[in-house]
Amino acid sequence: MPGIGHNPKFTDGNVALFAGGNYTVDGGSAEAEGLLVVKGDATFAKDSGGTFNVGRVGAGSGILPESGDVMLAVGGDLSIAKGTTVDVGHGLTAGPRYGGSVHVGKEIDEKGALETNGGERKSGVGAKEALSPYDTFDRTVSDESSSLGSLKPTGTTVSEGGTVTFKSTGASKGNLQVFEISAAELDGASTFFFEGIPDGASVVVNVTGSHTVSISPMSVGFNGDRADTYDSPVFGEAASRILYNFEGSTSLTLGGGGNFMGSLLAPKASADLTASTNGRVYIGGDVKTHGSGNETHNYPWAGSPAFKCKPKPSQPEKPAPPVPTTPGKSASPSPTPPGESTPLPTESTKPSQPAPAASESTPAPAESSPAPSNDEGSLATTGAQVTMYAAAAAVLGGLGFGLLAFTRRRRRRA
């Protein structure tokens, strides 16, 4: 799975971020990569104005819908405050389709600016059409959460002093390593270790109970490597293999300015995000993103077919119109020989098997890649920040690694 970069690498028509309630952007939030689906209202109101990227981002996983596909779907109203620009599908100009499309169930209140870069813009179509084919995605989220929550652990969990260690001690269930921790124990944690995870196994952390959870992620270790810095060789691997399942929690806060590694599944919760996320974010209630430079990066979770990458959302096949006949005469011959079916266009074909994970999918075709440029003008506006982030990450990474090593030595002595 790719690390953080500028350019599109894979196409993905699955939901990257789902809010079953309202979605609000304020503060200094920067971008949401992939398909953003909001069942309620979506409000973009950055404190000092500026641009919020949707679909394609300045620096992310590079996993996003095809050029011209829907990248922002809102069941209710879409509001953009004065001074704020929502830039959808930035830089996707190679054709044959361009930018990113926006579908809104009710109205668009555009005091700021909505830029689709050549993508389609529709409003007033009703929630079902605006959200299709994900108009019942909240049920999928709830069902998957219940199913995963019923699994028995395959390893141990130790929580001590803000550090949580998940260690595999048993065989995977299918391709899953399963851990369990109470919401009360997870509340306040900032450092996470995943140890002994078998190659190819996905990880689900089942968080039990309804206690509110507030996390300020500072560092994540995955099989001995630091995973949460942008230059980590296992950044994409950790992000795509870990999922936290908050089956009963009603309130989730990710604070601070660090990187939360892994997907979030919380069908009953509302979420407040200032930390950046790296994985799918599926929240049953409201989602609010703020803080400075908050980003959501679209890493799929391979542990469930429902959450893997999908090259293109499946659409129902339209039945062929009946062939008219004249009384007393036989029907006109079909242009297709008997015993053969007329092939449907490739874009409308529904796959007979679950779509492969991003690591197995075909890289995005040339049509999905941004047009070449000799400067950063083709990048989403936050792309120029990656150098600053990388430098900061290197400094913090050194400090964090020392902290992790110190913590682990203390625990070994204990």
DOFI-531600 format. One line per 2 residues: number of its first residue (from 1); for each residue x, y, z of C-alpha. Coordinates in Angstrom, 3 decimals. Each point is the difference from the previous one (the first is absolute). Example, Ala and Ser with C-alpha at 12.3 -4.5 7.8 and 13.67 -1.06 7.14 Angstrom:
1 = 12.300,-4.500,7.800; 1.370,3.440,-0.660
This chain:
1 = 0.000,0.000,0.000; 1.488,3.395,-0.941
3 = 1.338,2.499,2.481; -0.826,3.708,-0.115
5 = 0.541,1.653,-3.386; -1.323,2.591,-2.457
7 = -1.251,-1.969,-3.004; -2.978,-2.349,-0.525
9 = 1.042,-3.665,0.148; -3.248,-2.033,0.114
11 = -3.655,0.636,-0.790; -2.554,-0.663,2.729
13 = -3.756,0.532,-0.191; -0.689,-1.114,3.580
15 = -0.842,2.382,2.846; 3.053,1.578,1.629
17 = -1.808,2.033,2.675; -3.627,-0.511,1.026
19 = -1.961,2.232,2.359; -3.439,-1.356,0.852
21 = -0.917,3.393,1.446; 1.461,3.397,-0.902
23 = 3.553,0.769,-1.138; 1.672,3.249,1.061
25 = 3.361,1.454,-0.997; 1.372,2.980,1.894
27 = 3.263,1.139,1.553; 2.956,-0.750,-2.248
29 = -1.145,-3.339,-1.434; 1.642,-0.680,-3.332
31 = -1.362,-2.947,-1.970; -2.041,-3.196,-0.275
33 = 1.380,-2.581,-2.442; -2.268,-2.327,-1.974
35 = -3.799,-0.166,-0.092; -1.630,2.064,2.781
37 = -3.598,-1.055,0.754; -2.137,2.045,2.411
39 = -3.516,-1.187,0.770; -0.976,3.297,1.666
41 = 1.265,3.542,-0.681; 3.574,0.945,-0.918
43 = 1.450,3.343,1.107; 3.409,1.351,-1.012
45 = 1.046,3.098,1.963; 3.749,0.279,0.532
47 = 0.836,2.581,2.665; 2.347,2.073,-2.151
49 = -1.458,-1.024,-3.347; 2.067,-1.844,-2.560
51 = -0.379,-3.294,-1.840; -1.262,-3.387,1.141
53 = 0.813,-2.830,-2.428; -2.372,-2.913,-0.613
55 = 0.739,-3.106,-2.078; 3.547,0.689,-1.088
57 = 2.226,1.583,2.631; 3.399,1.641,0.143
59 = 1.671,-2.907,1.767; -1.711,-3.288,0.782
61 = -0.334,-3.674,-0.860; -0.632,0.729,-3.690
63 = -3.113,-2.214,0.174; -3.008,1.867,-1.392
65 = -2.987,-0.288,-2.366; 0.435,0.188,-3.763
67 = 0.076,3.454,-1.574; -3.518,1.385,-0.306
69 = -1.543,-2.460,2.487; -1.924,1.206,3.050
71 = 2.413,1.062,2.739; -2.441,1.901,2.243
73 = -3.517,-1.334,0.659; -2.281,1.838,2.442
75 = -3.509,-1.123,0.905; -1.023,3.345,1.506
77 = 1.269,3.546,-0.607; 3.514,1.012,-1.011
79 = 1.188,3.311,1.495; 3.273,1.736,-0.822
81 = 0.857,3.072,2.069; 1.353,3.231,-1.440
83 = 3.750,-0.227,-0.550; 0.035,-3.808,-0.131
85 = 0.537,-1.924,-3.245; -0.915,-3.681,-0.279
87 = 2.237,-1.376,-2.759; -1.193,-3.396,-1.287
89 = 2.193,-2.161,-2.250; 2.762,2.574,-0.313
91 = 2.474,-0.560,-2.823; -1.839,-2.927,-1.617
93 = 0.156,1.497,-3.475; 1.268,-2.771,-2.287
95 = -3.509,-1.066,-1.109; -2.156,-1.379,-1.442
97 = -1.845,1.207,3.123; 1.281,2.632,2.358
99 = 0.053,1.040,3.646; -2.456,-1.394,2.509
101 = -3.805,0.030,0.032; -2.210,1.275,2.838
103 = -3.539,-1.291,0.666; -2.182,1.749,2.604
105 = -3.446,-1.116,1.156; -1.267,3.443,0.967
107 = 1.542,3.413,-0.713; 3.463,1.486,-0.414
109 = 0.608,3.184,2.019; 3.108,1.314,-1.714
111 = 1.194,3.119,1.792; 3.516,-1.239,-0.637
113 = 0.962,-2.030,-3.074; -0.567,-3.557,-1.230
115 = 2.513,-1.083,-2.632; -0.633,-3.324,-1.754
117 = 2.752,0.396,-2.615; -2.310,-1.153,-2.787
119 = -1.922,-2.541,2.068; -3.794,-0.183,0.145
121 = -1.920,2.116,2.484; -3.546,-1.016,1.020
123 = -2.275,1.218,2.798; -3.625,-0.405,1.044
125 = -0.115,-3.626,-1.108; -1.009,-1.500,3.355
127 = 2.115,-1.954,2.469; -0.418,-3.418,-1.620
129 = 1.235,1.096,-3.423; 2.747,2.215,1.395
131 = 1.445,-2.801,2.138; -0.567,-2.929,-2.390
133 = 1.355,-2.678,-0.010; 0.924,0.684,3.637
135 = -3.385,1.233,1.253; -0.216,-2.956,2.436
137 = 3.670,-0.029,0.960; -0.853,0.678,3.655
139 = -1.523,-3.487,0.134; 3.179,-1.472,-1.436
141 = 2.025,1.780,2.679; -2.264,-1.287,2.785
143 = -0.090,-3.575,-1.316; 3.768,-0.201,-0.474
145 = 0.595,1.425,3.482; -2.258,-2.640,1.577
147 = 1.610,-2.804,-1.989; 3.552,1.021,0.899
149 = -0.973,0.621,3.617; -1.079,-3.624,0.405
151 = 3.485,-1.367,-0.753; 2.115,-1.481,2.786
153 = 3.494,1.441,0.613; 3.076,-1.630,-1.511
155 = 2.427,1.937,2.173; 0.553,1.954,3.189
157 = -0.521,3.673,0.794; 1.907,1.884,2.706
159 = -0.825,3.625,0.850; 2.319,1.862,2.344
161 = 0.836,3.687,0.438; -1.453,1.136,-3.329
163 = 1.719,-2.795,-1.945; -1.983,-2.876,-1.496
165 = 1.734,-3.140,-1.284; -1.808,-2.482,-2.241
167 = 1.893,-3.295,-0.327; -0.995,-2.943,-2.172
169 = 0.032,-3.337,1.836; -2.223,-2.146,-2.206
171 = -0.830,-0.887,-3.571; -1.987,2.447,-2.101
173 = -3.739,-0.415,-0.459; -0.034,-0.166,-3.762
175 = 2.336,2.887,-0.738; -0.837,1.895,3.219
177 = 1.921,0.592,3.192; -2.524,1.049,2.657
179 = 0.625,2.012,3.158; -2.333,1.344,2.655
181 = 0.193,3.002,2.332; -2.634,1.876,1.965
183 = -0.815,3.568,-0.965; 0.926,1.092,3.536
185 = 3.487,-1.564,-0.337; 0.564,1.530,-3.441
187 = -1.086,3.473,1.126; 3.062,2.244,0.425
189 = 2.421,-2.235,-1.918; 2.643,1.564,-2.245
191 = 2.509,-2.753,-0.850; -0.819,-3.283,-1.719
193 = 2.054,-3.123,-0.726; -1.054,-2.864,-2.283
195 = 2.291,-3.001,0.490; 0.324,-3.365,-1.718
197 = -2.616,0.715,-2.667; 0.247,-2.754,-2.662
199 = 0.799,0.977,-3.579; -3.134,0.814,-1.970
201 = -2.288,0.086,3.030; -2.367,2.898,0.580
203 = -0.561,1.239,3.546; -3.295,0.840,1.689
205 = -0.021,1.596,3.450; -3.434,-0.454,1.554
207 = -0.662,2.819,2.458; -2.658,-1.110,2.475
209 = -2.447,2.026,2.069; -1.615,3.405,-0.482
211 = 2.574,2.132,1.844; 1.063,3.158,-1.857
213 = 3.468,-0.261,-1.537; 2.537,2.794,-0.440
215 = 3.355,-0.826,-1.602; 2.935,2.259,-0.868
217 = 2.175,-2.215,-2.224; 3.727,0.624,0.399
219 = 1.656,-3.156,-1.295; -0.817,-3.411,-1.466
221 = 2.279,-3.027,-0.270; -0.741,-2.841,-2.425
223 = 2.033,-3.222,0.232; 3.016,1.894,1.303
225 = -0.116,3.007,-2.353; -1.213,3.509,0.713
227 = -3.066,0.315,-2.256; -1.520,3.455,0.433
229 = 2.682,2.252,-1.523; -0.395,0.916,-3.673
231 = 3.399,-1.468,-0.890; -0.729,-3.348,1.670
233 = 0.440,-3.037,-2.295; -3.091,-1.586,1.602
235 = -2.265,3.075,0.010; -2.360,-1.280,-2.709
237 = 0.151,-3.568,1.284; -1.043,0.935,3.536
239 = -2.672,2.423,-1.200; -1.642,-2.632,-2.206
241 = 0.235,-2.971,2.386; -1.408,1.479,3.243
243 = -3.636,0.752,0.861; -1.520,1.134,3.309
245 = -3.604,-1.098,0.485; -1.883,2.213,2.482
247 = -3.195,-2.038,0.055; -1.620,1.685,3.012
249 = 1.794,3.339,0.490; -2.062,3.150,-0.519
251 = 2.788,2.596,0.028; 3.470,-0.181,-1.555
253 = 2.689,2.691,0.057; 3.345,-0.168,-1.798
255 = 1.957,2.946,1.353; 3.416,1.496,-0.543
257 = 1.768,0.324,-3.321; 1.394,-3.499,-0.462
259 = -0.911,-2.838,-2.362; -2.648,-2.526,0.989
261 = 0.896,-3.241,-1.781; -2.821,-2.250,-1.177
263 = -3.685,0.134,-0.860; -2.804,1.092,2.333
265 = -3.334,-1.809,0.204; -2.450,1.619,2.434
267 = -3.683,-0.442,-0.948; -1.422,1.650,3.143
269 = 2.557,2.745,0.556; 0.577,3.586,-0.980
271 = 3.628,0.930,-0.608; 2.139,3.080,0.589
273 = 3.270,-0.112,-1.955; 3.055,2.218,0.253
275 = 2.551,-2.783,-0.523; 0.412,-1.174,-3.580
277 = -1.413,-3.428,-0.857; 1.483,-2.658,-2.252
279 = -2.650,-2.567,-0.904; -3.732,-0.154,-0.646
281 = -2.097,2.164,2.341; -3.546,-1.328,0.440
283 = -1.967,1.887,2.659; -3.731,-0.470,0.636
285 = -0.542,3.471,1.469; 1.476,3.457,-0.606
287 = 3.608,0.579,-1.055; 1.850,3.234,0.735
289 = 3.534,0.628,-1.283; 2.062,2.959,1.111
291 = 3.420,0.696,1.446; 2.994,1.045,-2.094
293 = 0.514,-1.847,-3.281; -2.338,-2.870,0.884
295 = -0.078,-2.581,-2.814; -1.834,-3.286,-0.625
297 = 1.979,-2.377,-2.234; -1.847,-2.733,-1.876
299 = 1.623,-3.308,0.926; -2.413,-2.935,-0.469
301 = -0.273,-2.777,2.585; 0.494,-3.417,-1.562
303 = -1.639,-1.952,2.826; -3.531,0.274,-1.421
305 = -1.199,-0.077,-3.630; -2.362,2.877,0.866
307 = 2.921,2.307,0.797; 2.513,-0.960,-2.696
309 = 0.760,2.069,-3.075; -2.608,-0.090,-2.743
311 = 1.112,1.042,-3.492; -3.466,1.453,-0.608
313 = -3.254,-0.019,2.026; -2.405,-2.658,-1.239
315 = -3.172,1.293,-1.645; -3.127,-2.074,-0.665
317 = -0.248,-1.291,-3.547; -2.813,1.502,-2.056
319 = -2.299,-2.558,-1.666; -0.002,-0.005,-3.788
321 = -3.098,1.628,-1.531; -2.531,-2.478,-1.486
323 = 0.090,-0.541,-3.764; -3.290,1.251,-1.515
325 = -1.975,-2.467,-2.102; -2.705,0.406,-2.640
327 = -3.156,-2.145,0.372; 0.066,-2.951,-2.355
329 = 3.751,0.290,-0.581; 2.891,-1.521,1.820
331 = 2.225,2.189,2.110; 2.954,1.675,-1.676
333 = 3.141,-2.053,0.328; 2.310,0.972,2.829
335 = 3.335,1.494,-1.098; 1.624,-2.465,2.403
337 = 0.166,-3.658,-1.145; -2.138,-2.429,2.045
339 = 1.760,-1.357,3.069; 2.262,3.048,0.316
341 = -0.479,3.081,2.142; 0.769,3.537,-0.988
343 = 3.100,1.118,1.889; -0.572,2.988,2.257
345 = 2.401,2.940,-0.026; 2.992,-0.616,2.242
347 = -0.815,2.909,2.329; -3.405,-1.434,0.883
349 = 1.055,-3.583,0.582; -0.487,-1.122,3.582
351 = 2.883,-2.146,1.236; -0.993,-3.531,0.940
353 = 2.627,-0.160,2.733; 0.913,2.525,2.715
355 = 2.325,2.647,-1.330; 3.678,-0.548,0.844
357 = 1.869,1.991,2.583; 1.976,2.999,-1.189
359 = 3.214,-1.989,0.068; -1.519,-2.333,-2.593
361 = -1.867,2.495,-2.123; 1.174,1.350,-3.303
363 = 1.773,3.356,0.252; -2.052,2.976,-1.106
365 = -0.001,0.373,-3.798; 1.598,2.972,-1.649
367 = -3.408,1.664,-0.200; -0.089,0.201,3.798
369 = 3.445,1.518,0.415; 0.483,3.762,0.174
371 = 1.481,1.715,-3.011; 3.800,0.315,0.235
373 = 1.285,3.325,1.184; 3.374,1.574,0.617
375 = -1.193,1.703,3.161; -2.311,-0.729,2.906
377 = -2.970,1.682,-1.646; -1.521,-3.382,-0.819
379 = 0.112,-1.076,3.640; -2.782,0.612,2.464
381 = 0.861,3.108,1.971; 1.059,-1.854,3.146
383 = 2.537,-2.029,-1.967; 2.733,2.528,0.606
385 = -0.278,-0.721,3.718; 1.354,-3.535,-0.267
387 = 3.624,1.168,0.147; -0.709,1.882,3.200
389 = -1.865,-3.018,1.399; 2.828,-2.343,-0.892
391 = 2.560,2.216,1.699; -2.138,0.313,3.083
393 = -0.675,-3.729,-0.031; 3.702,-0.744,-0.118
395 = 0.641,2.113,3.103; -3.019,-1.323,1.876
397 = 0.745,-3.498,-1.219; 3.411,0.081,1.656
399 = -1.458,1.217,3.256; -2.888,-2.445,-0.207
401 = 2.259,-2.940,-0.757; 2.059,0.770,3.087
403 = -3.177,0.174,2.037; -1.191,-3.333,-1.397
405 = 3.324,-1.688,0.681; 0.103,1.395,3.529
407 = -3.560,-1.110,0.636; 0.670,-3.489,-1.277
409 = 3.195,-0.345,2.097; -1.918,1.008,3.117
411 = -2.689,-2.521,-0.753; 2.557,-2.750,-0.562
413 = 1.658,0.752,3.357; -3.412,-0.134,1.609
